Amino acid sequence: MIRRIIVLLAVFCVLVTGAFAQGAVLTTPGNQSLPNLYQTGKRYTLRLQYVDPKGDDVTKAIFHDESRSGNIDIPMKAIDGSPADGATVTWEVNGFEKGDHKGYFVVTTETGSTRYPQAPDTFYEFKVHSVIDKWILVGVSILLCFTLIPWVIYTAVRSMNRRGSPSSAAKVGLMVGALGSLTMFVWQFLGIYDNPLIWILAGVVFIVIVVGVLARR
């Protein structure tokens, strides 16, 4: 009987020691990755899950962001829940500067600090795009796709086949221009716009242009 009690006490001590030996952990909720693409001029809320078996209270939590415009430390907005059971730490970012970014998160207690990503030489990397710049680029591309590109293709087709139909050469140029415009739109805004109506409208416009080109004599 005494031996059994000693064994049970030993197992209990091992379990307790292992629980307290495990350090604090800072991870993404549900092990989902943080976004790697943002837009300028928008407010974002970032969340991480903080678990500390010792249950120490959080004294400070910052999101360190590095970009070409400089380095900033954003303090946490709120912390919900108990660190012992898993607390959600929230940061609110009032807009990112355009360009490439890298950063990390640090949660600090009275007994130490925990970093995400965990390794000191790794960073949370993401990009920030300007939608206005993208629309300007798409606008210029559409202009070129319906002026310069059709002219180049028309000239090339006519030079290779003098006896061919000028109308057919023009249609080929316009078709290539329409396809180029759609490709540029998809390339620039894929991942930016998640509203299906925008993509449906882009497809409808492309079909209307194609039908209009083919209907021309």
Buried (B, 14 or more C-beta within 10 A) or exposed (E): EEEEEEEEEEEEEEEEEEEEEEEBBBBBEEEEEBEEEBBBEEEEEBBBBBBBBBEBEBEEBBBBBBBEEEEBEBEBBEBEEEBEEBBEBBBBBEEBBBEEBEBBBBBBBEEEBBBBBEEEEEBBEBBBBBBEEBEEBBEEBBEBBBEEBBEBBBEEBBEEEEEEEEEEBBBBBBBBBBBBBBEBBEEBBEEEBEEEEEBEEBEEBBEEBBEEBEEEE
